[in-house]
Amino acid sequence: MLQLYGNSKSRAMRCLWMVEEVGRPYQLVEKTTRADDLQTAEYLRLNPNARIPTLVDGDLVLWESMAINLYLAQKYDGSMHCTSPEVLGLAAQWSFWAMLEVEHLLLNLLEHRALLAEFARDASAVERNELLLKKPLSVLNDALAGCDYLAGNSFTVADLNVASILVWGKMARLDFSAYPNLTRWLNACLARPAFVRVRDQARRK
Ligand SMILES: N[C@@H](CCC(=O)N[C@@H](CS)C(=O)NCC(=O)O)C(=O)O
């Protein structure tokens, strides 16, 4: 059975969403981000970065959330399987793009809007991140003009990986009104039953 180390309030959420979409049996091995949970010899053997998520599938141990999801899409049949090299290429493109062009900006925005203690929040960091996000959000919005998905003509790991980062924008109360295509697509991704199950699980914690 697939084993996923992490928790639903961390980046492991992306992989939980994916395993729910894939529909394979899996076990969530609960791990917090605390050092005493991650800096154990046993866990470091799986993930020397001492971070979550980590996936164990038989003899294979994988870390990096996007790589885990791309692997699951290739490994298992079903609607999330990339049906052609083109779809896989586009999924990799959008996944790397989201990690490199968007994730750090959204995380920093989220920290200064909501996660940090009030006294540590910096309004100039919010302003800076909102400004820097305009370019990648426009790229995504333009890519979604007249189409419902990022790769091919159905929901794929490309959509899942990018939406699982963009959801931080919702949590950070980012104003998406200048990006109608993006908004329509993101709302559709976040309405998927697999995402709703993972989100509800996180809310119950
Ligand atoms: N690029 C990695 C980042 C993993 C990561 O930073 N995970 C956080 C939780 S969301 C973590 O394990 N933090 C623990 C720490 O930094 O000590 C991925 O996407 O899997």
The ligand as an SDF file (V2000), in Angstrom:
LIG
                    3D

 20 19  0  0  0  0  0  0  0  0999 V2000
    9.9500   21.5240   -2.0830 N   0  0  0  0  0  0  0  0  0  0  0  0
    9.4910   20.6430   -1.0430 C   0  0  0  0  0  0  0  0  0  0  0  0
    9.2710   21.4710    0.2130 C   0  0  0  0  0  0  0  0  0  0  0  0
    8.8920   20.6050    1.4070 C   0  0  0  0  0  0  0  0  0  0  0  0
    8.7310   21.4420    2.6590 C   0  0  0  0  0  0  0  0  0  0  0  0
    9.3420   22.5090    2.8210 O   0  0  0  0  0  0  0  0  0  0  0  0
    7.8640   20.9710    3.5560 N   0  0  0  0  0  0  0  0  0  0  0  0
    7.6730   21.6560    4.8220 C   0  0  0  0  0  0  0  0  0  0  0  0
    6.2380   21.4940    5.2900 C   0  0  0  0  0  0  0  0  0  0  0  0
    5.0770   22.3200    4.2050 S   0  0  0  0  0  0  0  0  0  0  0  0
    8.5640   21.0300    5.8720 C   0  0  0  0  0  0  0  0  0  0  0  0
    8.7400   19.8340    5.8940 O   0  0  0  0  0  0  0  0  0  0  0  0
    9.1060   21.8400    6.7650 N   0  0  0  0  0  0  0  0  0  0  0  0
    9.9220   21.3630    7.8500 C   0  0  0  0  0  0  0  0  0  0  0  0
   11.1700   22.1630    8.0120 C   0  0  0  0  0  0  0  0  0  0  0  0
   11.4460   23.0120    7.1590 O   0  0  0  0  0  0  0  0  0  0  0  0
   11.8700   21.9370    8.9870 O   0  0  0  0  0  0  0  0  0  0  0  0
    8.2120   19.9480   -1.5010 C   0  0  0  0  0  0  0  0  0  0  0  0
    7.4550   20.5590   -2.2510 O   0  0  0  0  0  0  0  0  0  0  0  0
    7.9760   18.7950   -1.1300 O   0  0  0  0  0  0  0  0  0  0  0  0
  1  2  1  0
  2  3  1  0
  2 18  1  0
  3  4  1  0
  4  5  1  0
  5  6  2  0
  5  7  1  0
  7  8  1  0
  8  9  1  0
  8 11  1  0
  9 10  1  0
 11 12  2  0
 11 13  1  0
 13 14  1  0
 14 15  1  0
 15 16  2  0
 15 17  1  0
 18 19  2  0
 18 20  1  0
M  END
$$$$
